[in-house]
């Protein structure tokens, strides 16, 4: 049964490939739901900052992290260093590059090494923060925060815009931009929501308070954004692998039919050879 044995090897490889891709998909699914649960428990912590900003919105404070006239823009591009994410990362990068054209003086900041080559074509001096999953989301958020705050306080940058991806659902992934700094938009929103509190007594220096809160705010928002991007990446991986599983199952089905035909052909050939040999023996 030579032909069937050859096809049997192909069938075994097809079965193993389906099992392998299905395992990778299960890992991506588990990562997605684990991160979603972590995001939901973290959300209340981030919301608490708006109360502090609401009170500060009732005071007269000035701070470079709140408002400045520097036209230079820092553009943070968040990508994920994982498998099967080429198209996922490309959409974020293309959006950031396209919208950066509306700014006269833009500097790119790459979070994740997948974007650095394309961004260097736009900005040879792009700042890189790589291997976020290896170093940790919080540690990466802290490092990026220290860099952009130092750039703003040093007068080298005025605004920070961050580009990332988020998952509206398991099936729907979108690219998004957010004006991270200065925090003037957030303060204005909080001032509009004030209804009951009319007088605020602040014993400490408002500038010191704002500087401290703005630093914590940036870390918190970036941590949330990094988590959103990782969640979206896990969903994108799962979708890609789900399509791959379907394709491999079709290939497996074709190979199985091919194996059955080859097996039947080998049996027919064996029967014909046996019959021919028997007839030769009878004739003799």
Beta strands, then each sheet from edge to edge (+ up, - down):
strand 1: 73-78
strand 2: 106-111
strand 3: 127-129
strand 4: 159-167
strand 5: 173-181
sheet 1: 3+ 2+ 1+ 4+ 5-
end
